Amino acid sequence: MDWPHSCFSLCWILWAASRLRGERTAEGKYAQKLFNDLFEDYSNALRPVEDTDKVLNVTLQITLSQIKDMDERNQILTAYLWIRQIWYDAYLKWDRDQYDGLDTIRIPSDLVWRPDIVLYNKADDESSEPVNTNVVLRYDGLITWDSPAITKSSCVVDVSYFPFDDQQCNLTFGSWTYNGNQVDIFNALDSGDLSDFIEDVEWEIHGMPAVKNVITYGCCSEPYPDITFTLILKRKSSFYIVNLLIPCVLISFLAPLSFYLPAASGEKVSLGVTVLLAMTVFQLMVAEIMPPSENVPLIGKYYIATMALITASTALTIMVMNIHFCGAEAKPVPQWARIVILKYMSKILFVYDVGESCTSPRHSKERDPYQKDYAETHRKGLKNRDNNIVHKKEINGLLNNDLGTQGENPKEADSYCARYVTLTKNIEYIAKCLKDHRTNNAKGIEWKKVAKVIDRFFMWIFFIMVFAMSILIIAKA
């Protein structure tokens, strides 16, 4: 090992450390001396200009760090900002050569004069003071003050196209007591700084342009300048589509299905009322988010239109059920209804009689077992009818013979004739009752088919309307 070389290196390190310690000590002494010299006769109560008629220029820069909350109902935007203010203080200057080249110092901000720039459209309940951070003071009197702030500003929220809406929120900064002839404000950049913005889960930032305004109020003749930063926001609608829009669309498609339910099931009206109650719950959820304004949001209009359709479908369902349960006391189906509804509309809407379907039409060449059983029963009925006719002829012959053989006694012949006439009248009465019963049944069946055709017609009409409304709201997005 090279002992002389190692000793030389160690000595050099010790010398550099001692020199650095000495420089730091000297710097601390000069900084303390500079601080005492600067603030010996300094007052932070007055505007730091040598000539009171001279304007003090303040450069303002806003950096948006995070959007903490957007309260649409109360129309308040809560944001986390970094506010930088730069100005010159004529009484805080020094010669660097007299203080060992010291060019900047950092001191508490409450020791120097600060411009009273505030947020004009502030919406905070409590009066919050600015954070007392340090300022950076340069040898030529330039002061840079960086302070974080959580601001609550009023924002006019337009929810006409919620949840596919864009919002513009203004942040207006200006001096509270100084006019434009005393303190003037300038933009450090053409827009707010978004380089350190933390992405928000609900809003997208599309820019933050800055505009300087000079306003003359009615109370005073002096101009009052301010800088307005317009925060352009676009809502991320995925959350609302999944949780509010898609369930509403799916529920609304259940409303036309009430027309497809059989009237005898007794659940047609119950389905419509249940769907209406579900839509009312979603409407209340949206109403809790939105401000109570005259502008109804897009999704609210969709809910109202859907609820109106469901109400109309429920009312029409009740009317159709009245038609379905028309009994024997009802009037016959009008001729125009037979032609329009039973003849044409039933074919267009594929409505068949009981036992028919689109897969098994009336005139099918192949018969299923039920049809075979029906045909066999029909043949047996015809055979029994023929036997009854033969048997009836035999009875008539016997009666004729009996009447003929007993014609010698007129009283007995009249008695047999009276019995025969009474029997004939009873048979005719029974036949008439059966005919009336079949006529009434046919009348009820016709009204049931009319109700079924009307049900199917309204089902397709409401399906088309719900589908068109869903496409319209998606197109608005």
Residue pairs with C-beta under 8 A, 6 or more apart in sequence:
26 100
27 100
27 102
30 99
30 100
30 102
31 99
31 102
31 105
33 99
34 94
34 99
34 102
34 105
35 105
35 107
37 94
38 91
38 92
38 94
39 111
42 91
42 92
42 112
44 110
44 111
44 112
44 113
44 114
45 113
46 113
47 56
47 113
47 178
47 182
47 183
48 56
48 88
48 89
48 90
48 91
48 92
48 112
48 113
48 141
49 56
49 90
50 90
55 180
55 181
55 182
55 183
55 184
56 87
56 88
56 115
56 182
56 183
56 184
57 87
57 88
57 184
57 186
58 85
58 86
58 87
58 115
58 117
58 175
58 183
58 184
58 185
58 186
59 85
59 86
59 87
59 185
59 186
59 187
59 188
60 83
60 84
60 85
60 117
60 173
60 185
60 186
60 187
60 188
60 227
61 83
61 84
61 85
61 86
61 187
61 188
61 189
61 193
62 81
62 82
62 83
62 84
62 171
62 173
62 192
62 193
62 208
62 210
62 229
63 81
63 82
63 83
63 84
63 192
63 193
63 194
63 195
63 196
64 79
64 80
64 81
64 192
64 193
64 194
64 196
64 197
64 205
64 208
64 231
65 80
65 81
65 82
65 148
65 196
65 197
65 198
66 79
66 80
66 197
66 198
66 200
67 77
67 78
67 79
67 80
67 200
67 203
67 205
67 233
68 78
68 79
68 80
68 150
69 76
69 77
69 78
70 76
70 77
70 78
70 155
70 157
70 167
70 202
70 203
70 233
71 77
71 78
72 157
72 159
72 162
72 289
72 290
72 291
73 288
73 289
73 290
73 291
73 292
74 291
75 154
75 155
75 156
75 157
75 291
76 123
76 152
76 153
76 154
76 155
77 152
77 153
77 154
77 155
77 169
77 231
78 150
78 151
78 152
79 150
79 151
79 153
79 171
79 231
80 148
80 149
80 150
81 148
81 149
81 150
81 151
81 171
82 146
82 147
82 148
82 149
82 193
82 196
83 146
83 147
83 148
83 149
84 144
84 145
84 146
84 188
85 114
85 115
85 117
85 144
85 145
86 142
86 143
86 144
86 145
86 188
87 115
87 142
87 143
88 140
88 141
88 142
88 143
89 112
89 113
89 137
89 141
89 143
90 141
91 141
92 112
92 137
92 141
92 143
93 139
93 140
93 141
94 139
95 139
96 102
96 103
96 139
102 139
103 138
103 139
104 136
104 137
104 138
104 139
105 136
105 137
106 134
106 135
106 136
106 137
107 134
107 135
107 137
108 132
108 134
108 135
109 130
109 132
109 133
109 134
109 135
109 145
109 147
110 132
112 135
112 137
112 143
114 130
114 145
115 175
115 178
115 183
116 175
116 176
116 177
116 178
117 173
117 174
117 175
117 176
117 185
118 173
118 174
118 175
118 176
119 151
119 153
119 171
119 172
119 173
120 172
120 173
120 174
120 226
121 153
121 154
121 170
121 171
121 172
122 151
122 152
122 153
122 154
123 152
123 153
123 154
124 151
124 152
128 149
128 150
130 147
130 149
131 147
131 148
131 149
133 145
133 146
133 147
133 148
135 143
135 144
135 145
136 143
136 144
136 145
136 146
137 143
138 144
151 171
153 169
153 170
153 171
155 167
155 169
155 170
157 167
157 291
158 165
158 167
158 295
159 165
159 290
159 291
159 293
159 295
159 297
160 295
160 296
160 297
160 298
161 297
161 298
161 476
162 235
162 240
162 286
162 290
162 297
162 298
162 299
162 300
163 235
163 237
163 239
163 240
163 241
163 244
163 245
163 297
163 298
163 299
164 235
164 237
164 298
164 476
164 477
165 234
165 235
165 297
166 206
166 232
166 233
166 234
166 235
167 203
167 232
167 233
167 234
167 235
168 230
168 231
168 232
168 233
169 230
169 231
169 233
170 228
170 229
170 230
170 231
171 228
171 229
171 230
171 231
172 226
172 227
172 228
172 229
173 185
173 226
173 227
173 228
173 229
174 185
174 224
174 225
174 226
174 227
175 182
175 183
175 185
175 224
175 225
179 220
179 222
179 223
179 224
180 214
180 222
180 223
180 224
180 225
181 222
181 223
184 225
185 212
185 225
185 226
185 227
186 212
187 210
187 212
187 227
189 210
190 209
190 210
191 207
191 208
191 209
191 210
191 229
192 208
192 209
192 210
192 229
192 231
194 205
194 208
197 205
201 236
202 235
202 236
202 239
203 233
203 234
203 235
203 236
204 233
204 234
204 235
204 236
205 231
205 232
205 233
206 232
206 233
206 234
207 230
207 232
208 229
208 230
208 231
208 232
209 229
209 230
209 232
210 227
210 228
210 229
210 230
211 227
211 228
211 230
212 225
212 226
212 227
212 228
213 225
213 226
213 227
213 228
214 223
214 224
214 225
215 223
215 224
215 225
215 226
216 222
216 223
216 224
217 224
237 477
240 299
244 282
244 285
244 286
244 299
245 299
245 302
245 473
247 282
248 279
248 282
248 299
248 302
248 303
248 306
249 470
251 275
251 278
251 279
251 282
252 275
252 279
252 306
252 309
252 310
252 466
252 469
252 470
253 463
253 466
254 271
254 275
255 272
255 275
255 306
255 309
255 310
255 313
255 462
255 466
256 313
256 458
256 459
256 460
256 462
256 463
256 466
257 271
257 459
258 268
258 269
258 271
258 272
258 275
258 313
258 314
258 317
259 268
259 313
259 316
259 317
259 320
259 455
259 456
259 458
259 459
259 462
260 455
260 456
260 459
261 267
261 268
261 271
263 320
263 321
263 324
263 325
263 448
263 451
263 455
268 317
268 321
269 314
269 317
269 318
269 321
272 310
272 313
272 314
272 317
273 314
275 310
276 307
276 310
276 311
276 314
279 303
279 306
279 307
279 310
280 307
282 303
283 300
283 303
283 304
283 307
286 297
286 299
286 300
286 303
287 300
290 297
290 300
296 304
298 473
298 476
299 473
302 469
302 473
305 469
306 466
306 469
309 462
309 465
309 466
309 469
313 458
313 462
316 458
317 455
320 451
320 454
320 455
320 458
321 451
323 447
323 450
323 451
323 454
324 447
324 448
324 451
324 452
326 443
326 444
326 447
327 440
327 444
328 440
328 443
328 444
330 443
330 444
330 447
332 443
332 446
333 342
333 443
333 446
333 447
333 450
337 450
338 446
341 450
341 453
341 454
342 446
342 449
342 450
342 453
345 351
345 453
345 457
346 352
346 449
346 453
349 453
349 456
349 457
349 460
350 358
350 456
351 449
351 452
351 453
351 456
352 358
353 445
353 449
354 445
356 362
360 368
367 375
399 416
399 420
402 416
403 413
403 416
403 417
406 412
406 413
406 416
407 413
